[in-house]
Amino acid sequence: MQSEQSSLTGSRVAIIGGGIAGATAAVHLAELGIDVTLIEKGASLVSGPPICHLHAGGNLYREISTEQCIVLLKQSIDTVRLFPHTINNRPTVIAVPHSDGGSPDQLLGRLDTIKQCYQQLVDSDKANEVLGKPQDYYKLYTRTQIEALAHCEQPLEPSSMDEWVIPFAKHADLDALKFPVVVVSEPGWSVFRLAASATLALEKMANCQLMLDTKVVGIEEANNGWKIELIDKQQQTDFLQVDYLVNACGYETGSIDDLAKKRRQRLVEFKAAYVTRWQQSNEKWPEVIFHGPRGTDRGMAQLTPYPDGVFQLHGMTKDITLFDDGLVASKQGSSQPQLPPQLLNKLNQGWDPQVMVQRSRRAIEHMAQFIPDYASADEYGTPLFGAQQIPGQDETLRAADVTFEGEHYARIEVVKGSSALEAAMKLVKQWQLANDRSECIEALHPVLQGLTAEEVELRAEELARSRAYPAQLAQYYGE
């Protein structure tokens, strides 16, 4: 299927890297009728760091500025509209334990600001109402209210915040928590359905060439463009001539910068989340965040639910999600930060089974501090893992999108995946690749919007199995 949009310049664009950033950019450009080639060294798209939610409003990060939270809110809303079949519609509980130095009251000012911004976005465009009613953006619960909910039975299809909170009320150690507890309209985000949506859309558009299992080994800047040297899975060499080059290589962005002789300072951080199964769980859980000081043994604990009692766990300690020497900076002579060999081995060769089990068990034990019954959960396969880049030197940066070098080179440097669409839109505007159109997100992306939930989920399950993950991670979860 050819996009109905029309390119303004007839320019050819190559995007290196098929993660969230590159895949989103390729979809956006192709929908506008631009001739785009997406080059990905792996066998499929969007297989990078673990994703569990949009970060709508940035509520999980107390250390970032309110300004970043507002940017993430707008970007997240746009992302829901762009990829409607990738969202898991359930709320998020945010709890502050006594073991944490913070107070729940510290969250309230930011929550009110984000709520007001969400209301303004909905007032400006009713289609932005994708996180529920603005007046219901968040709700506070006292201990008395939580204890009352613990005596309730959850309906098979929970539809209110109260109903979603019931499992938390029954199983959380309330003595370990400060009150009030906050419940916020922070939905889940499926990395597998995102990969499926992007792949299906790109396969339908004749003006996008999708090159999987293809590695870039050389880049040469030419007059008004770039010459790219490629090696495919059969070790065959090919060359590609384009007008514009987009570096969307995630944690390996620096390696392409080096080839292109476009220096840039950045950080890279390796992280992992753990797939577990809690067999005794037969209720629909919200996502649950227990705040804690990052990098300590009391670091944040995060429970992300999927169907059939499958849960993804983060524990922001150095023996669970974080790793010794897992945050590295670029050094003089190269734009690419160098992770230590043991982490590169995980990225390139996979996990040692013993380490996988040990860290999964630690994640379960960490969660059991706050949900004691979770101690009976089991590890359930390969961790979700990867490395993310952070442009510059500020490790707390979360809202970032794109930078330009010269007239024909750009880097998409998203920290959170919801920033990818804004980065793609800036490419089009900066390079004047297509006519300036005033249509809404949905009208600009007819191919993506034409996908059905059923075909997206079916392809997502295939992707999950091909990557040795349980199919539940690809299935819809929520209201």
N, C-alpha and C positions, 0 to 999 in steps of 0.2 A: 504494500500500500504506500503510495506517495503522499507526503504531507500536502495539504491544500494551501499552506502558507508559501510565500515566495521570497527567495533570497534577494537582497538588495544588490549585492556586489558580485555574486557568482564565485565568491572566494572558497578556497578549500582549506579546511581546518583539520588538523590532526590533534587528537587528545591521547596522551600517554598515561595509562592507568585506568583500570575499570572498576575502581572502588566506588563508594557513594558519590564522591566528587565528580570523577570522570564519567560515570554512568549517567548521573543527573544532567551534567553538561551536554553529553552526547544526545540524550533524549530531547532536551530543550532546543538545541541547535537544529537537530533533524526535524523536529516539529515545525520549525520556522522555515524549512525548505533549504537549509544550508547544507552544503556538501561536507560531510564529516566522516572521519575515519577514527574509530576507537581501537586503540592497541592495548591489549592486556596480556601479560606474560602467563597468567594462570588459565585454568580450563573453564572458568566461569566468572561472572561479574559479582562484585560486592561480597568479598570473602574476607574482609579485614577485621578490625578490632570489634569486640563484642558490643552489641547495641541492645538496649532494653526499653528505652523511652526517648521521647523527643527533646527533653529538657525545655519544655514550654514554660518560660518564665524563670528558668535557672534556679528553681527553688532548692535543688539538692546541693547547691554550692553556696555556702554561707560566705566564702572568702571572696567571691567576685562582686564587682560593682553592680549597683542597681541598673546603671546604663546598659551593661552587658545583658542583664536579665530582660530588659525591655526589647533589645535587639533579638534575643533568642525567642521571645514570645512571638514577635511578628514573623520571624523566619519559620518557626514551628507551625504556625497557622497556615502559612503558604505551602509548607511541605505536606500537611494533611490534605490540602486542596489538590495538590499536584499528584500525590500518590494515595488515593482514597482507600485502596484495598490493603494497605500496609499497616493500618492502625489497629491496636487492641484497646477497645474502649472500656477501661476500668480505671478507677481513681488510684491515688497514691497516698498512703499514710506516712506522715513525717513525725517521728517521735524523738524526743531528747532524753536519753537515759541519765541517771544520776552520775554515771561514770564519765559523762561528758561535761566540759566546763561551761557550756552554753546554757541559754535559757530559751524556752519556747517563745517568750514574749519578744525576743530579738527578731523573730521571723515576721511579726505582725505588720510592721511598717512597710516592709517590702511587699508582703502579700497584698496589702491595700493598694499600693502603687500599681502593682501588676494587674489587679482586678480593675482599677480605673482605666488603665491602658487597654485592657481587653474590651471593656465597655465602649471605649472610643473607637476601637477597630471595628466592632460590630455595628456601632452607629453609622460608621462611614460606609460599611458594606455588610449587609446581612449574611453574605456567604462566608464571612469570617467567623461565624458562630459555630465553630467546630469543636469547642471544648466545653460544651454545655452552655447554660444560661450564664451570662456574666455575673449576675447577682448570686449565683451558686458556685462561683469559681473555687471558693474554699469554705470550710466549716471547721469550727473549733469544738472539741469534745472535752468535757470535764471528766474526772475519774468516775463520778457518780453516773454520768451518761454512758460511759463505756461499760461500767459494771451492769447497768440495766440491759444493754444490748447483749451481754454475755448470756442472758437468759432467753434470748429470742432464737427462733429457728429461721435460718436463711432460706428464702424461696429459691426454687431451682434456677430462676433467672432474676438475679438481683437487679434493681433498677434505680435505687436511691443510694446516696452515700451511707445512710444508716444501715441499709441491707448489706452493702459491701463491707462494712466495718465489723460485722458480726463475727467472722472467724478470728480476726485480730483480737476482738474483745474476749473471746473464749480462750485463746491460747497464749496471748502475750503475758509476760510476768509484769503485772501492773505495778508491783512494788519497786521494780527497777526503773520506773519511768517518772519523769517530771510531767506536770500537766499545765495547760491543756495539750492534747494531741491534735495535730492539724491533719485534715484530709483535703487534698487539693486535686483539681481536675487535670492531672498529669497522665495522659494516656500512654500505653505501651506502643512500641514500634518494632515491627518484625523485620529483621535483616534478611530473612529468607524470602519473604513476600516482596520486599523492596528489590532484591536481586531478580526475582521472577518478573516483577512489573517492568523493570528496565529492559530486561532481556526480551520479553515478549514484544514490547513496543518497538525496540530497535530492529527486531527481526521483520517487522511489518513495513519498515520504511526503506525504500530503495535507495534513498540518498544517504544512508548510513552504511558504511562498510565496517563490520565487526570482525576484528582480527584477534582471536583468542590463541593461547599457547604461542604467543609471538613476543620476542624480546627485542628491545631497542639496544643496539650495540654501538651506534654512531650517530652523531648529529652535526650537521655542518650548516652554518648560517650562509645563505646566498642572498643575492639581490632581491629584496622584497619577499623573502620567504626562507624556507628551510628544506634541507635534504636529509632524510632520515634513513639510516641503514637498519635493516631488520633481519632477524633469524627466526624461522618458524620451528615447529615441533620436529620436522624432518631434517633440521639443520640446513635448510635451504636459505640462501641470502636473497634479500630483495631490497629495493630502494623506493622511497616514497617522497614525492616533491609536493610541498604544500605552501600556502600563503601564510598561514598562522599556526603556531605551535602552542599547545596548552599542556603544561606539566601538571598532572593530577595524580602523582605517584604516591600519595600518602606519606608514610614514614620514609620512603625511598626518594622523595622529591629532590633531596640534595644530590643524589647520584645523577639525575638528569640535569640539574643545574651545573654540575661539574662538566658533563659532556657538552653542554651548551655554552660553557664559560660565562655563566650568570651567577655570580656569588651571592649567597644569602645566608644569614645566621639563623639557626633554628635549634629547637630542642626536639628530642624523640623520647617517648615513654612507652615502655612495654607493659601491658596489662593482661590479666586473664580473669575470666568469670567461670564458674563451675556449674555443670549440669548435674542436678540431683533429683531424686524421686522420693517423695514422702507418701508412702503407700496408704497410710491411714487418713490422709487428707481427702475428704469427699465434699468439700465446700469450695465456693469460688472466692479466692482471695484477691484483695487489692495488692498492688505493689506496696512494700513496706520498707521504709528507710529508718534506721536507728542511727542518729548522728554520733560521731565520735572523732577525736583528733586524728587526722590523716597521718599514716606512717607509724603510728604507735600500736601497741597490742590492744588498744581500745578503739581502733579506727572504725569508721562507719560500716555498718552491716546492712546489706540490701538484699531483699527477697523479691524476685520477679516471677510471677505465676504464669503457667501455661496449662493446657488441658491435661487431664489424667494424672494429676498430682506431680507433674514435672515442674521444677523450680530452678531458676538460674540464680546463683549466689555470687555477690561481691562482698569482699571483706577488705577494707582499705588498710590492711596491715602488710608488712613486708614478707610475711610467710603465706599470704593468701593471694590477693589481687595484685599487690605491688611486689617489686623484686629489688634485691640489693643491686645497685648499679643499673637499675631499670630506667632511670632518667638521665639522658646524656645530651651534651651540647656539641654543636659543630665546632671544629677547631681550625686554626689557621692552615690553609692549604686545601681545604675541602669544605663544601657546603653540607656534606652528609655526616651527621653524627654517627659514631660507631658504637653499637651495642656490644656488650661482652659476648664472647663465643658461646657461652651456655644458652643465652637468649636467642642468638642467631640460629643456633641448632634447633631450638623449638620452632622458630619461624620456618625454617627450611626443611627440617627432617621430622618434626613432630615431637611428641612428648615421651619421655621415659615413663612406662606404665607405673612404676613405683612412685615416682614424683607426682604423677597425676592423681593417684589414689591418696597420697599423703596430703596434698593441698586441698583436695575435695573434702577429705575428712576434717581438716582444719576449718574449712569454710562452714561445714555443718556444725561443728562445735562452737564456732564463733556466733552463728545464728542462734544456737541453743541457749546462749546466755540470756536472750530476750524472749525466745519462744521455746521453753524447755522441751516440749514434746517433739521438737524438730530433731532432737538427738537420735531419733529412730530412723531418720532418712538415710538413703544410700546414695553413693556416687552413681552416676548414670551416664558414663561415657566421657568422651573427649572434652576437655575444657574449650570454651570459646575464648580465643586469644588473638592478640595482634599488637602492633605498635602504632601509635598515633603521633603525628607531628604537631608541634606548637611553634608557630613562627615567632622569631625574636628571642627574647630571653626571659619573658614573664611566664613562669610555669602555671600561674592562675588564669591565664588568658583562655577564654572559652568561645567568644564570639569573634570569628575571623573568617575571611572569605577569599579574596583574590588580590594579587599584586601583579603589576606589569613591569616588564623590562624592555626598553626600546619600543618599537612600533609593532612587533610581530611575535612577541613572546609573553606568556602569562603563566603564573603559578596559581592553581587553586589550592589554598592552604586552610581548609576547614579543620577545626578542632571538633566541632559537633556536626553531625551529618545534616542537620536541619539548615545549616548555612549554605548548602550546596546550590540550591536554586538561585539564591541571590548572587552567588559568584557567577553562575552561568549567565544570568541576566546582565551583569556588568560586562562580561565578555562581548556580548552582542552590542551593547551601547558603546563601549570604548572603541571597538573596531568597526562600528557602523555596518554590521553584517546583514541586517534585515531592516525593513521599514519599521518605523516606530508605530506600534499598534496599541490601541487603547483597550483591547478586549481583556476580559478577565482571564485568570489562570486556566480555568476549565476550557474556555473557547480557544485559547492558544495551543492547547495540547489535546486535540481530538483523538489521536491514536491512543494515547495513554488513557484518556477518559473512556474510550470505547472498550477497554478490557473488562472482563467480568470477574467477580470475586472468585467464582469457581475455577476458571482457568488459571488465575494467579495462584490460588492455593495449591492446585494440582502440580504446577511447575515448581512451586516452592517446596513441596514435599519431596519431589524428585531431587532438587538441589540439596536439601538437608540430608537425605539418604546417601547421596553421592559423596558428601563430605563427612560421612560417618556420624551424623547427629540424629537424635530421635525425631521422628516426623512431627511430634507435638510442638516443637519449636517453630514450625512453619504454619501451624493451624491457627485459625482465628480464636481469640479468647476475649470475652467481654460481654457487654449488653447486646 
